[in-house]
Amino acid sequence: MAKKKTKKKKSKPQATLGFEEKLWLAADKLRGSIDAAEYKHVVLGLLFLKYISDAFQARREELEALTTDPNSDYFTDGDKDWANQTLEDRDEYASKNVFWVPPEARWKQLQAQAKRPDIAKLIDDGMYAIERDNPRLKNVLPRDYARRGIPAERLGELIDLISGIGLGDKESRAKDILGRVYEYFLGKFAAAEGKLGGEFYTPRSIVKLLVEMIEPFKGRVYDPACGSGGMFVQAERFVEAHEGKATDISIYGQESNPTTWKLANMNLALRGIEAHLGEKHADTFHNDLHKDLKADFILANPPFNVSDWGGERRREDVRWKYGTPPVGNANYAWIQHFIHHLAPNGIAGFVMANGSMSSNSGGEGDIRKALVENDLVDCMIALPGQLFFTTGIPVCLWFVTRSKAGGTLGGKKLRDRRKQTLFIDARKLGSLVTRTLRDFSEEEIARIAETYHAWRGEDGKYEDIAGFCKSATAKEIDSHGFVLTPGRYVGAEDVEDDGEPFEEKMARLTATLREQFDQSNRLQETISHHLMDLTNG
């Protein structure tokens, strides 16, 4: 698919906001009152409410100033009825992508009542009123604060803390402060909740790598397991960073978890991103909300190795063109679902369990063989472990496309990649940011993405690098039994010769090893003597 190649804007590092950690600690107190898997919705719902209320108030103050400005089209010359009519005109807010907030839901009103014992019910009433007056938010906002049984004083403390943060005024919106707080909180919730948290949050560096690889400049972007919507947010950032417009992409998604579906809608709404996520949550395999969609770009991190996906009810399905996936594992159901929804020149990048690259159980090997023989597999990337909150085991990235025949992209000729697949082994990349979590740097993301783009032909020269990348033919993949593990193809990394002759190095290392063995024996004898002395005491 052709795209306009534009100069990238240099991204500036975002400074720490300062209040995130304080806000997190306050929110974290709620865990003693409600289930850990649910309290994120309490906090994020209030943040969303504060944001749209601030944005509404900022627009209202702007309109008030305009009604008193003689040079403005809104000037009312002291006519209070006309001024009030202007302030209550919902179109004046919608035109600026600002949600209408009814009086009972405005933050100042709720803050003034934060110490009331029925504050939870007042929040529910406010959420309901917002949904009533904004069809786009229907059934999206959390309206169960009273049911959760949160102590009123805890809820009041949280409201007071959030009240001190400007979220929806012009300056805050320009800096995307709430977006950054949301992202911070989603990551913290995922880390705190472990596996359950990982179900709705994909680490930002993985999302960014996927986006940088497939470059969704213009067209339809689809994620059938969209979680909290992080793929869409990063795709929009990519377009804007390349001086495009957010309207250049159309977003389609689906999410089966009802609370996560609400989270995604709020996450996208607060950024003004229009998305088609369906009227409610739905299971992608059994209720495909976008049956006729052919997407230009697919980005996804579906749940790994799901055994209870209802495969026994889907033995006959138009999506299983390359083989019926096993009932006990949904991995190849997801892969074929992505391919089914690809446009003729589309490309899909998605996270998958490592087993998908080599498993032969339940006919998976036959499906993988069919994918290679039909020339669908474009690139495979092996990732290091500890990148995900969900699991410490390593996973991989798949990139599939229907078109490898070359052509042009941005005025540049693409290489004919038919019957070829690029393998990248990135297992040695990344560094630990906590004791249990690894992350990619911007430079590492750029290295991987640029290798792929050079191989495609966009940036000219590509060369195999031992231990890192290899362009393999379909015949080579056949010789490996259609296993797609990058390590099988990239070989061992070249080791720089240090100039020391082998015989001398072997003798030196052997002597060192013997000395260490002697030290170990002496230490064992010393410990044994001390234990005997203690025993004979």
TORVEXNU-962521 format. One record per residue (C-alpha): residue in one letter; x negated, y negated, z. Coordinates in steps of 0.02 Angstrom, whole numbers, plus 50000, padded with zeros to 5 digits. Example, Ala and Ser with C-alpha at 12.3 -4.5 7.8 and 13.67 -1.06 7.14 Angstrom:
2
A493855022550390;S493165005350357;
END
This chain:
537
M500005000050000;A499274983449948;K498894970350079;K498174953050080;K496414953350151;T496164938350263;K494794932750376;K494984939450552;K495134927250694;K493874929750832;S494754935850987;K494354926751146;P494254936551308;Q495764933051416;A495374926951590;T496114935851739;L497744927551786;G497354928451970;F499094932252033;E499284949651953;E498444959152093;K499374949452227;L501004952852136;W500554971052117;L500194973052303;A501884965352345;A502774976552221;D501824991652284;K502644989352455;L504274994852376;R503605012352359;G504035015452540;S505845011452502;I506185019952336;D505485033852230;A503805030052149;A504465034651977;E505855021751988;Y505125006452073;K504315000051914;H506054996451845;V506474986051998;V504934975151979;L504914973851790;G506774969951787;L506504955151904;L505014949151802;F506074949651646;L507474940151733;K506254926751793;Y505534925051618;I507164922451524;S507784910651661;D506204900251650;A506314899751460;F508134894551471;Q507754880751596;A506304874251490;R507434873051337;R508814864851440;E507614851451503;E507034848651325;L508834846051268;E509164834251414;A507684823551359;L508304823351180;T510054817451229;T509284801851308;D508064798051166;P508764784751046;N507644791550908;S508334809150924;D509764817050828;Y510394823050997;F510544805551070;T512224803751160;D512114785351213;G512694789351389;D514164800251337;K514094813151478;D515394824751399;W514444825251236;A512784827851327;N513524842151428;Q514244849951270;T512494849651194;L511734857751349;E513054871551347;D512904875151160;R512204892851153;D511614890650973;E510394877451034;Y509534891051136;A509674905251011;S508864894350875;K507284893850982;N507334912451021;V507904908951198;F509204919951283;W510744911751358;V510704913351547;P512394910851635;P512404900951799;E512514916051914;A510954923751837;R509824908451841;W508294911151947;K508504895752057;Q510234901952104;L509574919152151;Q508064912252243;A509184901152348;Q510114916952403;A508594928352421;K508824930252610;R510644935852597;P510994953952644;D511924956452480;I510514949952369;A510404966652277;K512234965152222;L511944947152167;I510504952952057;D511614966551981;D512964953651946;G511684942251863;M511024956351754;Y512784960951701;A513174942751657;I511614941651548;E512074957551454;R513854951151433;D513254934951352;N511814942151250;P512354956951141;R510544961151101;L510264965651284;K511824976351303;N511454991651412;V509624986751420;L509394978351589;P509324987551756;R510974984851849;D510764996651996;Y509824986552127;A511224988752255;R511295007552226;R509435009752259;G509615004752442;I508114993252444;P507984983552610;A508604965752579;E507074958052663;R505894967452546;L506874962152394;G506914944252458;E505024944252483;L504764950152305;I505924936652236;D504994923252334;L503324929252267;I503904929952087;S504664912652108;G502934905152123;I502434910851948;G502894901051793;L503354913851660;G504524906351531;D504014888251510;K503184882851347;E501404883851412;S501654901051489;R502494907651333;A501074901051224;K499834910551333;D500974925951336;I500804926251525;L502274937951551;G501664949251413;R500004950651502;V500834953551670;Y501944966751592;E500454975551514;Y499504974451679;F500974981751774;L501304995651649;G499495001151664;K499515000151855;F501155009751866;A500485023151750;A498885024751852;A499865025552016;E501105038251951;G499875049551861;K500685061251737;L502415053651749;G501755036151720;G500805041851565;E502445046651485;F502875028551453;Y501165020551433;T499755023751309;P498095015551358;R497814999451262;S496145004751187;I496945020151106;V498385009851038;K497174996950970;L496105010350887;L497635017750800;V498195000550741;E496454995450681;M496345011750584;I497975010650487;E498094991550477;P499994988350478;F499974971750386;K501654972650300;G503054985250295;R504054996850406;V503245002650568;Y503975017950654;D503695026550821;P504925040650862;A504225042551039;C503995024251076;G503885024351267;S503775006351328;G503434999651152;G501564996851165;M501225002550986;F502404989150919;V501644975351026;Q499894979550966;A500474980550785;E501204963050796;R499594956650875;F498624964150731;V499694955350601;E499544938650690;A497664940650714;H497504942350526;E498514926450498;G500074935650448;K501834933550515;A502744944650637;T504174945250512;D503024954250390;I503374970350483;S505024978850523;I505034989550680;Y505965005850705;G505855016950857;Q506685029650968;E506485035251149;S507335049651238;N507105043851418;P508515031651463;T507515020851585;T505995020251471;W507135015451325;K507705000451428;L505894996451470;A505444996251285;N506894984751243;M506404972551380;N504554973451333;L504964968851152;A506324956151193;L505194945851306;R503984944151160;G505354939851036;I505024955650935;E506524961750836;A506614980750840;H507834994350791;L507795006450939;G509585012450923;E511075008251032;K510505020651164;H509145033051206;A509125048851101;D508105064651072;T507145062950908;F507245081450863;H509105083650896;N509775066150860;D508645057350735;L509255039350738;H508315034750578;K508665049750465;D508455040150303;L506935029850354;K505355031250252;A504035021650348;D502475013250282;F501595015350449;I501905027850588;L501075025550758;A501465037750897;N500905046351056;P502195060251074;P502245071351230;F500955085351219;N501295104051212;V503145102651258;S503865120151275;D505695115951309;W506035104951157;G507535115351101;G506635123150954;E507775138250955;R509185126750898;R508135119750755;R507535135150662;E508255128150500;D507825109850473;V507395099450320;R505885092650414;W505015109550425;K504375108950246;Y502695116750288;G503275130050409;T504445132350556;P503615126350718;P503565138450865;V504955137550994;G503675136651134;N502695121351075;A503315105150993;N501635099050926;Y501925104450746;A503725099050754;W503105081450791;I501795082250653;Q503065087550523;H504325074650585;F503025061050553;I502655067650379;H504515068850339;H504735050350377;L503215044250279;A503455033150126;P502535038749966;N501055027450006;G501305027850194;I500055032850328;A500315039850502;G499125039250649;F499575048550808;V498895056450966;M498965075250982;A498345088751100;N496655096251055;G497455113251032;S498355106850877;M496685106850783;S496365125550802;S497855135050874;N498535149750774;S499935154650893;G501735154450835;G501235151450655;E500365134850692;G498825140350594;D499885143550440;I500705126350454;R498995118150472;K498375127650319;A499875121350219;L499525103450273;V497725104650213;E498185113350050;N499475099850016;D498115086750045;L499005077650186;V497635076950319;D496635060850294;C495585059550452;M495315068550617;I494525060550770;A493955069950925;L494105059151081;P493195060551249;G494095066051405;Q494825054651539;L495555041751419;F497345044551474;F498265042251638;T499285057551591;T497865070051582;G495985071151603;I495795083551460;P495225076851292;V496465074051152;C496275069750968;L496935057850837;W497715063650675;F497925052850520;V499005059450380;T499505051750214;R500415056750056;S499235046949943;K497355049549926;A497215046049740;G496365029249760;G497045013549679;T496804995949745;L497034987849913;G496834969149936;G496064967849763;K494734980949801;K494654998149725;L494935012849841;R493965028849830;D494835044249762;R494905054949919;R495915069549852;K495465086149932;Q494375077250060;T494575074150246;L493535063050359;F492995070250526;I492395058750666;D491715065250831;A491935051350960;R491745062351113;K490145053551167;L490915036151158;G491815026651294;S491295022751472;L492075025251642;V493045010151708;T493585019651864;R493035036151938;T494335045451835;L494715034151686;R493705030851529;D493945016851403;F493295011851231;S492414995251206;E492884983251066;E491254987850978;E491635006450986;I493385003850917;A492644993450776;R491325006750738;I492615020550720;A493835010050617;E492485003150503;T491825020650469;Y493565025850413;H493825010450304;A492115012650222;W492565030750183;R494205025150105;G493205013449996;E493824996750060;D492134990950123;G490994999450000;K489685011750061;Y490005027050167;E488715039750227;D488895055250333;I488045053150503;A487505069250588;G488415071450752;F489665057450716;C490555058350548;K490715069850397;S491765069450240;A492255087550210;T493085095450060;A494635106350068;K493515120950019;E492395117850171;I493925117050283;D494525133450208;S492835141350251;H493145136650433;G494845145150435;F495745128250421;V495175123250594;L495135104150603;T493985101550753;P492725087850703;G491295096450796;R491335110450667;Y490925098450526;V489875083950590;G488455094950653;A487185090150786;E486565072550809;D484815069450744;V483575068250889;E482135056150872;D480425064450879;D479445057851029;G477765063150956;E477335075951092;P476825092851016;F478045106851056;E476755117851143;E476225103751260;K478015098751298;M478495116851336;A477015119051453;R477405102651543;L479245106651566;T478865124351624;A477655117951755;T478935105351816;L480265118851828;R479105130351930;E478705116052049;Q480565112852074;F480865131352108;D479475130952240;Q480255115652322;S481945124252324;N481215139852407;R480335129352541;L481945119952575;Q482925136152594;E481635142852719;T481725126852822;I483625127452828;S483585145952879;H482375142353022;H483475128253087;L485015139353081;M484105153153179;D483565140453311;L485365134553330;T485975152653343;N484685157453476;G485025140653559;
END
